[in-house]
């Protein structure tokens, strides 16, 4: 039987980016596995040499959508008919928010730790329809914060499963139960969850769940999915329509939407990217092993948090309930400068402007030695800052 270290090494060999740098920015874009690139290139070669409208390529396009939809559904334990193929998390969120018939007295509840993918569509709602946006502060007791804000006018709760800024893991199941007691649907931004932690849609009990393919699933950019609970399909009114949305239409104006979530797909998809996404998911599930990956992320995240906490002047902002993200500040060093300093040493992290901090994404492919490199580099940055100022 292959050892843990041998398995990890083979995984890293399939992720060439990990051979050259300490890659800790999966929360923005994950490293691509060789298998994904091969799938993309094979599809592009087929299009290049055979054209894009012959019988074989048309069949390839159909297969790409069918197989990728199935893989995405299985990934979150949903039904195929509840999956919309999207280009990213933001698109899925917009499809839901634009599909609700809003009234000026309506209210939406979100949190104080959301990404622009949630906030900007809500800001547009407020500007366009006068919908009120209420913000639950989840620093202490998230459930209590939502209880205090729910009113007879609440039409939607739109929140992240895992916050992109703090890395906090919210109690989605409990929030969904609370919302449903009041007849309120729940929309989840799952960009930082799917591929980093187990996601079981039936257990979470949410109505809508949007996620990306290029982050923790290590797929190509321009891929993602939106889950719509079957019972909620007819509550939504698609804001966009195209040939992919309908089962039938005629020139006189008669048409009928697909009976499934496919009604929210409306035009041409990028076949090579879809096949690349499918290849990444197969690689994760069949070769890496999702349970192994989840355990690995959890273990390394705990180690990183523990080690960073030993560095003088470091403040870890990520709570214990987290996934793969860890945000922290180094007193006396600007986040942009710290990111630049670490990048010069081949360690890739990013800044989070809203919190004036940096964020590392701890992936299943990272190693204990890389965590040590990160912590050592932060210590060195602190010492360098101290040499130019008075430090305690």
Secondary structure, DSSP 4 states (H G I P E B T S, - for coil): ---HHHHHHHHHHT-THHHHSEE--TTT-PPPPHHHHHHHHHHHHHHHHH-SSSHHHHHHHHHHHHHHHHHHHHHTT--GGGEEEESSHHHHHHHHHTTS---TT-EEEEETT--HHHHHHHHHHHHHH--EEEEE--SS-HHHHHHHH--TTEEEEEEESB-TTT-BB--HHHHHHHHHHTT-EEEEE-TTTBTTB---HHHHT-SEEEEESSSTT---SS-EEEEE-GGGGGG---S---GGGEEEE-TTS-EEE-SSGGGG--S---HHHHHHHHHHHHIIIIII-HHHHHHHHHHHHHHHHHHHTTSTTEEE-S-SSBSSEEEEEETTS-HHHHHHHHHTTTEE-EEEGGGTEEEEE--TT--HHHHHHHHHHHHHHHHHHHHTS---
